[in-house]
Amino acid sequence: MFTGIVEELGEVTAVEDLGDAARFRLRGPVVTQGARHGDSIAVNGVCLTVVEHEGEEFTADVMAETLKRSSLGVLAVGSRVNLERPTAVGARLGGHIVQGHVDGTGTILERTPSEHWEIVKISLPADLARYVVEKGSITVDGISLTVVEAGEDFFTVSLIPTTLALTTLGLKQPGDPVNLEVDVVAKYVERLLGDRAGAREAAQ
């Protein structure tokens, strides 16, 4: 489990096409401290498994399904990425519960800067809109954020200078894709309510 609090801005140092998958090598001095084969590291919000680790770099394999459902397929050598290690038991939960299981992708639509923050408008896939509510939580490229406005096909977030300086959202421009993970609690509630409604109908 992750919290959506990005630990560092890493960099893609190599990409190998494996046909039905891809192997990425990434640099991250912070997240590689103590890293071992089989450990999990979130890359732009996608939970990946460490295959190899050497110095400040690690490699991870990404299967076709993940490349299709996330924006990792557009990464190239030199791309900057958000990196986070799983939260430790007993640690503070600074963001919200993040699984690292991307639900879909959105696109940066607009950036509106102001003196002390920036409003970013992001497109929202139709099948995810019901899980996004004003003042609710959403994960964008692995970053735990609070929804400012929730529309039928978009949402907005307000970014403080720290987020702009230390994550990929300070670099992305209109047209760029981002990974989205909605609040898992909302999905469980929907499933439970649906099962209860189905049980009532079957009993009638």
Buried (B, 14 or more C-beta within 10 A) or exposed (E): BBBBBBBBBBBBBEBEEEEEBBBBBBBBEEBBEEBEEEBBBBBBBBBBBBBEBEEBBBBBBBEEEBBEBBBBBEBEEEBBBBBBBBBEEEEEEEBBBBBBBBBBBBBBBEBEEEEEBBBBBBBBBEEBBEBBBEEBBBBBBBBBBEBBBBEEEBBBBBBEEEBBEBBBBBEBEEEBBBBBBBBBEBBEEEEEEEEEEEEEEEEE
